[in-house]
Amino acid sequence: MAQLVITLKDSSYMPNIRRIVKSLVGVEKVSTVRAEAKAPARKKRLTRYEKSLLDVKEGRVYEYENSEEFFKKMGI
């Protein structure tokens, strides 16, 4: 069994094309699916909280015992 997919810009041609394809020898079934115009998928913008969770997950985090150690490492 083989399938043929036809995409039409103008759906007003659909009934005529269906009739023509149905009349061909060997065609068992003709079905139509109306495709809705979909916008391209957009990347979701991460919130600051989600960015921080991603940093922790990927190991971009530093740990310090206390604030004195932090200030010493930062040179403050």
N, CA, C and O atoms as CSV, one atom per row, in Angstrom:
chain,resi,resn,atom,element,x,y,z
A,1,MET,N,N,0.846,-1.167,0.000
A,1,MET,CA,C,0.000,0.000,0.000
A,1,MET,C,C,0.895,1.236,0.000
A,1,MET,O,O,1.902,1.263,0.707
A,2,ALA,N,N,0.550,2.243,-0.770
A,2,ALA,CA,C,1.293,3.494,-0.852
A,2,ALA,C,C,0.344,4.645,-0.535
A,2,ALA,O,O,-0.869,4.544,-0.718
A,3,GLN,N,N,0.922,5.731,-0.059
A,3,GLN,CA,C,0.121,6.913,0.266
A,3,GLN,C,C,0.657,8.105,-0.486
A,3,GLN,O,O,1.850,8.182,-0.777
A,4,LEU,N,N,-0.221,9.035,-0.800
A,4,LEU,CA,C,0.126,10.276,-1.473
A,4,LEU,C,C,-0.396,11.417,-0.620
A,4,LEU,O,O,-1.571,11.439,-0.255
A,5,VAL,N,N,0.470,12.362,-0.303
A,5,VAL,CA,C,0.074,13.517,0.494
A,5,VAL,C,C,0.124,14.744,-0.401
A,5,VAL,O,O,1.146,15.028,-1.025
A,6,ILE,N,N,-0.987,15.468,-0.459
A,6,ILE,CA,C,-1.072,16.672,-1.278
A,6,ILE,C,C,-1.430,17.832,-0.358
A,6,ILE,O,O,-2.383,17.743,0.417
A,7,THR,N,N,-0.672,18.916,-0.441
A,7,THR,CA,C,-0.941,20.096,0.371
A,7,THR,C,C,-1.454,21.199,-0.548
A,7,THR,O,O,-0.815,21.542,-1.543
A,8,LEU,N,N,-2.609,21.747,-0.203
A,8,LEU,CA,C,-3.219,22.790,-1.023
A,8,LEU,C,C,-3.230,24.117,-0.273
A,8,LEU,O,O,-3.539,24.168,0.918
A,9,LYS,N,N,-2.888,25.189,-0.985
A,9,LYS,CA,C,-2.973,26.518,-0.378
A,9,LYS,C,C,-4.429,26.973,-0.307
A,9,LYS,O,O,-4.860,27.560,0.685
A,10,ASP,N,N,-5.173,26.695,-1.367
A,10,ASP,CA,C,-6.579,27.101,-1.445
A,10,ASP,C,C,-7.456,25.867,-1.279
A,10,ASP,O,O,-7.457,24.981,-2.134
A,11,SER,N,N,-8.190,25.810,-0.199
A,11,SER,CA,C,-8.996,24.617,0.087
A,11,SER,C,C,-10.239,24.519,-0.788
A,11,SER,O,O,-10.954,23.520,-0.709
A,12,SER,N,N,-10.519,25.514,-1.616
A,12,SER,CA,C,-11.696,25.439,-2.478
A,12,SER,C,C,-11.523,24.377,-3.571
A,12,SER,O,O,-12.513,23.923,-4.146
A,13,TYR,N,N,-10.282,23.978,-3.864
A,13,TYR,CA,C,-10.026,22.932,-4.853
A,13,TYR,C,C,-10.217,21.533,-4.280
A,13,TYR,O,O,-10.239,20.561,-5.034
A,14,MET,N,N,-10.352,21.415,-2.990
A,14,MET,CA,C,-10.403,20.116,-2.318
A,14,MET,C,C,-11.496,19.193,-2.861
A,14,MET,O,O,-11.188,18.041,-3.169
A,15,PRO,N,N,-12.754,19.626,-2.997
A,15,PRO,CA,C,-13.794,18.697,-3.471
A,15,PRO,C,C,-13.500,18.137,-4.860
A,15,PRO,O,O,-13.718,16.951,-5.111
A,16,ASN,N,N,-13.010,18.979,-5.758
A,16,ASN,CA,C,-12.720,18.510,-7.125
A,16,ASN,C,C,-11.577,17.512,-7.125
A,16,ASN,O,O,-11.648,16.489,-7.806
A,17,ILE,N,N,-10.541,17.790,-6.382
A,17,ILE,CA,C,-9.398,16.878,-6.333
A,17,ILE,C,C,-9.797,15.557,-5.695
A,17,ILE,O,O,-9.347,14.500,-6.138
A,18,ARG,N,N,-10.635,15.598,-4.660
A,18,ARG,CA,C,-11.121,14.355,-4.030
A,18,ARG,C,C,-11.858,13.495,-5.043
A,18,ARG,O,O,-11.624,12.289,-5.128
A,19,ARG,N,N,-12.761,14.120,-5.822
A,19,ARG,CA,C,-13.527,13.373,-6.821
A,19,ARG,C,C,-12.607,12.739,-7.870
A,19,ARG,O,O,-12.800,11.589,-8.264
A,20,ILE,N,N,-11.611,13.502,-8.313
A,20,ILE,CA,C,-10.691,12.992,-9.332
A,20,ILE,C,C,-9.898,11.805,-8.796
A,20,ILE,O,O,-9.760,10.789,-9.477
A,21,VAL,N,N,-9.382,11.931,-7.588
A,21,VAL,CA,C,-8.557,10.862,-7.010
A,21,VAL,C,C,-9.407,9.628,-6.731
A,21,VAL,O,O,-8.948,8.507,-6.951
A,22,LYS,N,N,-10.636,9.810,-6.252
A,22,LYS,CA,C,-11.526,8.662,-5.995
A,22,LYS,C,C,-11.816,7.884,-7.272
A,22,LYS,O,O,-11.993,6.666,-7.242
A,23,SER,N,N,-11.861,8.597,-8.389
A,23,SER,CA,C,-12.220,7.926,-9.642
A,23,SER,C,C,-11.078,7.114,-10.235
A,23,SER,O,O,-11.305,6.336,-11.162
A,24,LEU,N,N,-9.870,7.267,-9.737
A,24,LEU,CA,C,-8.731,6.513,-10.250
A,24,LEU,C,C,-8.830,5.043,-9.863
A,24,LEU,O,O,-9.321,4.715,-8.783
A,25,VAL,N,N,-8.372,4.170,-10.727
A,25,VAL,CA,C,-8.400,2.736,-10.488
A,25,VAL,C,C,-7.384,2.390,-9.397
A,25,VAL,O,O,-6.242,2.847,-9.444
A,26,GLY,N,N,-7.795,1.589,-8.424
A,26,GLY,CA,C,-6.905,1.123,-7.371
A,26,GLY,C,C,-6.925,1.978,-6.115
A,26,GLY,O,O,-6.262,1.641,-5.134
A,27,VAL,N,N,-7.670,3.076,-6.123
A,27,VAL,CA,C,-7.741,3.936,-4.939
A,27,VAL,C,C,-8.765,3.339,-3.986
A,27,VAL,O,O,-9.929,3.168,-4.350
A,28,GLU,N,N,-8.338,3.020,-2.764
A,28,GLU,CA,C,-9.223,2.402,-1.785
A,28,GLU,C,C,-9.920,3.435,-0.899
A,28,GLU,O,O,-11.107,3.303,-0.599
A,29,LYS,N,N,-9.190,4.446,-0.491
A,29,LYS,CA,C,-9.751,5.386,0.472
A,29,LYS,C,C,-9.158,6.767,0.215
A,29,LYS,O,O,-7.966,6.893,-0.066
A,30,VAL,N,N,-9.993,7.803,0.313
A,30,VAL,CA,C,-9.532,9.181,0.202
A,30,VAL,C,C,-10.012,9.904,1.453
A,30,VAL,O,O,-11.212,9.960,1.722
A,31,SER,N,N,-9.076,10.456,2.216
A,31,SER,CA,C,-9.456,11.185,3.425
A,31,SER,C,C,-8.782,12.545,3.412
A,31,SER,O,O,-7.714,12.731,2.828
A,32,THR,N,N,-9.430,13.480,4.065
A,32,THR,CA,C,-8.879,14.837,4.121
A,32,THR,C,C,-8.657,15.235,5.575
A,32,THR,O,O,-9.406,14.860,6.478
A,33,VAL,N,N,-7.609,16.000,5.753
A,33,VAL,CA,C,-7.284,16.529,7.071
A,33,VAL,C,C,-7.010,18.006,6.887
A,33,VAL,O,O,-6.151,18.399,6.097
A,34,ARG,N,N,-7.733,18.804,7.607
A,34,ARG,CA,C,-7.504,20.239,7.510
A,34,ARG,C,C,-6.389,20.623,8.472
A,34,ARG,O,O,-6.510,20.466,9.687
A,35,ALA,N,N,-5.327,21.118,7.914
A,35,ALA,CA,C,-4.182,21.532,8.727
A,35,ALA,C,C,-4.370,22.990,9.130
A,35,ALA,O,O,-4.601,23.862,8.292
A,36,GLU,N,N,-4.266,23.225,10.406
A,36,GLU,CA,C,-4.347,24.584,10.915
A,36,GLU,C,C,-2.996,25.250,10.731
A,36,GLU,O,O,-1.955,24.607,10.866
A,37,ALA,N,N,-3.014,26.507,10.430
A,37,ALA,CA,C,-1.758,27.244,10.289
A,37,ALA,C,C,-1.117,27.370,11.664
A,37,ALA,O,O,-1.676,27.995,12.565
A,38,LYS,N,N,0.060,26.771,11.816
A,38,LYS,CA,C,0.745,26.794,13.100
A,38,LYS,C,C,1.902,27.771,13.038
A,38,LYS,O,O,2.642,27.826,12.056
A,39,ALA,N,N,2.039,28.521,14.082
A,39,ALA,CA,C,3.190,29.409,14.187
A,39,ALA,C,C,4.410,28.565,14.534
A,39,ALA,O,O,4.283,27.532,15.191
A,40,PRO,N,N,5.573,28.990,14.104
A,40,PRO,CA,C,6.773,28.223,14.454
A,40,PRO,C,C,6.959,28.189,15.971
A,40,PRO,O,O,6.672,29.159,16.672
A,41,ALA,N,N,7.442,27.058,16.452
A,41,ALA,CA,C,7.631,26.894,17.895
A,41,ALA,C,C,8.663,27.892,18.400
A,41,ALA,O,O,9.742,28.038,17.825
A,42,ARG,N,N,8.317,28.568,19.473
A,42,ARG,CA,C,9.232,29.540,20.059
A,42,ARG,C,C,9.874,28.944,21.286
A,42,ARG,O,O,9.256,28.177,22.024
A,43,LYS,N,N,11.131,29.309,21.494
A,43,LYS,CA,C,11.810,28.839,22.687
A,43,LYS,C,C,11.246,29.575,23.889
A,43,LYS,O,O,11.047,30.789,23.855
A,44,LYS,N,N,10.995,28.832,24.935
A,44,LYS,CA,C,10.469,29.431,26.150
A,44,LYS,C,C,11.591,30.179,26.851
A,44,LYS,O,O,12.684,29.646,27.045
A,45,ARG,N,N,11.314,31.401,27.223
A,45,ARG,CA,C,12.299,32.197,27.944
A,45,ARG,C,C,12.295,31.767,29.405
A,45,ARG,O,O,11.246,31.743,30.049
A,46,LEU,N,N,13.464,31.431,29.921
A,46,LEU,CA,C,13.583,30.938,31.291
A,46,LEU,C,C,13.492,32.086,32.288
A,46,LEU,O,O,14.012,33.176,32.049
A,47,THR,N,N,12.827,31.827,33.400
A,47,THR,CA,C,12.794,32.805,34.480
A,47,THR,C,C,14.121,32.767,35.220
A,47,THR,O,O,14.921,31.856,35.007
A,48,ARG,N,N,14.364,33.742,36.086
A,48,ARG,CA,C,15.616,33.753,36.847
A,48,ARG,C,C,15.723,32.516,37.738
A,48,ARG,O,O,16.804,31.952,37.904
A,49,TYR,N,N,14.605,32.108,38.301
A,49,TYR,CA,C,14.598,30.920,39.151
A,49,TYR,C,C,14.984,29.683,38.330
A,49,TYR,O,O,15.805,28.875,38.763
A,50,GLU,N,N,14.385,29.544,37.141
A,50,GLU,CA,C,14.702,28.399,36.281
A,50,GLU,C,C,16.158,28.427,35.829
A,50,GLU,O,O,16.798,27.380,35.721
A,51,LYS,N,N,16.684,29.627,35.564
A,51,LYS,CA,C,18.100,29.751,35.204
A,51,LYS,C,C,18.995,29.305,36.358
A,51,LYS,O,O,20.000,28.626,36.148
A,52,SER,N,N,18.622,29.690,37.575
A,52,SER,CA,C,19.440,29.298,38.721
A,52,SER,C,C,19.391,27.786,38.945
A,52,SER,O,O,20.404,27.184,39.300
A,53,LEU,N,N,18.229,27.168,38.743
A,53,LEU,CA,C,18.135,25.711,38.867
A,53,LEU,C,C,18.999,25.023,37.804
A,53,LEU,O,O,19.623,23.995,38.069
A,54,LEU,N,N,19.024,25.596,36.612
A,54,LEU,CA,C,19.848,25.046,35.543
A,54,LEU,C,C,21.329,25.176,35.886
A,54,LEU,O,O,22.116,24.271,35.605
A,55,ASP,N,N,21.711,26.305,36.496
A,55,ASP,CA,C,23.104,26.486,36.925
A,55,ASP,C,C,23.507,25.430,37.943
A,55,ASP,O,O,24.599,24.867,37.858
A,56,VAL,N,N,22.635,25.162,38.899
A,56,VAL,CA,C,22.926,24.147,39.915
A,56,VAL,C,C,23.051,22.775,39.267
A,56,VAL,O,O,23.963,22.011,39.580
A,57,LYS,N,N,22.131,22.474,38.365
A,57,LYS,CA,C,22.127,21.178,37.704
A,57,LYS,C,C,23.404,20.966,36.889
A,57,LYS,O,O,23.935,19.856,36.847
A,58,GLU,N,N,23.899,22.025,36.241
A,58,GLU,CA,C,25.067,21.904,35.378
A,58,GLU,C,C,26.376,22.220,36.103
A,58,GLU,O,O,27.437,22.254,35.481
A,59,GLY,N,N,26.304,22.450,37.407
A,59,GLY,CA,C,27.519,22.596,38.207
A,59,GLY,C,C,28.186,23.959,38.156
A,59,GLY,O,O,29.374,24.070,38.460
A,60,ARG,N,N,27.465,24.983,37.788
A,60,ARG,CA,C,28.038,26.331,37.738
A,60,ARG,C,C,27.746,27.077,39.039
A,60,ARG,O,O,27.233,28.196,39.026
A,61,VAL,N,N,28.079,26.442,40.157
A,61,VAL,CA,C,27.775,27.004,41.473
A,61,VAL,C,C,29.013,26.870,42.357
A,61,VAL,O,O,29.735,25.876,42.280
A,62,TYR,N,N,29.249,27.867,43.189
A,62,TYR,CA,C,30.349,27.836,44.144
A,62,TYR,C,C,29.764,27.759,45.549
A,62,TYR,O,O,28.718,28.344,45.832
A,63,GLU,N,N,30.441,27.044,46.412
A,63,GLU,CA,C,29.986,26.916,47.799
A,63,GLU,C,C,31.065,27.439,48.734
A,63,GLU,O,O,32.254,27.198,48.528
A,64,TYR,N,N,30.640,28.148,49.747
A,64,TYR,CA,C,31.548,28.700,50.754
A,64,TYR,C,C,31.019,28.343,52.142
A,64,TYR,O,O,29.810,28.225,52.346
A,65,GLU,N,N,31.906,28.178,53.056
A,65,GLU,CA,C,31.525,27.848,54.435
A,65,GLU,C,C,30.774,29.016,55.094
A,65,GLU,O,O,29.762,28.820,55.766
A,66,ASN,N,N,31.290,30.225,54.888
A,66,ASN,CA,C,30.663,31.401,55.498
A,66,ASN,C,C,30.984,32.625,54.650
A,66,ASN,O,O,31.680,32.523,53.640
A,67,SER,N,N,30.479,33.773,55.062
A,67,SER,CA,C,30.676,34.997,54.290
A,67,SER,C,C,32.133,35.453,54.311
A,67,SER,O,O,32.607,36.057,53.349
A,68,GLU,N,N,32.840,35.171,55.396
A,68,GLU,CA,C,34.261,35.551,55.471
A,68,GLU,C,C,35.064,34.857,54.376
A,68,GLU,O,O,35.895,35.483,53.717
A,69,GLU,N,N,34.816,33.561,54.183
A,69,GLU,CA,C,35.495,32.803,53.139
A,69,GLU,C,C,35.152,33.353,51.754
A,69,GLU,O,O,36.015,33.457,50.882
A,70,PHE,N,N,33.881,33.701,51.571
A,70,PHE,CA,C,33.435,34.276,50.288
A,70,PHE,C,C,34.172,35.578,50.006
A,70,PHE,O,O,34.698,35.772,48.910
A,71,PHE,N,N,34.212,36.482,51.005
A,71,PHE,CA,C,34.874,37.771,50.808
A,71,PHE,C,C,36.370,37.593,50.541
A,71,PHE,O,O,36.962,38.335,49.756
A,72,LYS,N,N,36.969,36.608,51.199
A,72,LYS,CA,C,38.388,36.351,50.994
A,72,LYS,C,C,38.645,35.884,49.549
A,72,LYS,O,O,39.594,36.338,48.910
A,73,LYS,N,N,37.807,34.988,49.044
A,73,LYS,CA,C,37.942,34.481,47.668
A,73,LYS,C,C,37.710,35.586,46.655
A,73,LYS,O,O,38.359,35.613,45.610
A,74,MET,N,N,36.788,36.503,46.951
A,74,MET,CA,C,36.466,37.589,46.035
A,74,MET,C,C,37.488,38.717,46.108
A,74,MET,O,O,37.517,39.577,45.228
A,75,GLY,N,N,38.315,38.727,47.128
A,75,GLY,CA,C,39.311,39.772,47.262
A,75,GLY,C,C,38.746,41.063,47.834
A,75,GLY,O,O,39.248,42.154,47.563
A,76,ILE,N,N,37.709,40.920,48.617
A,76,ILE,CA,C,37.065,42.103,49.221
A,76,ILE,C,C,37.582,42.309,50.616
A,76,ILE,O,O,37.169,43.248,51.296
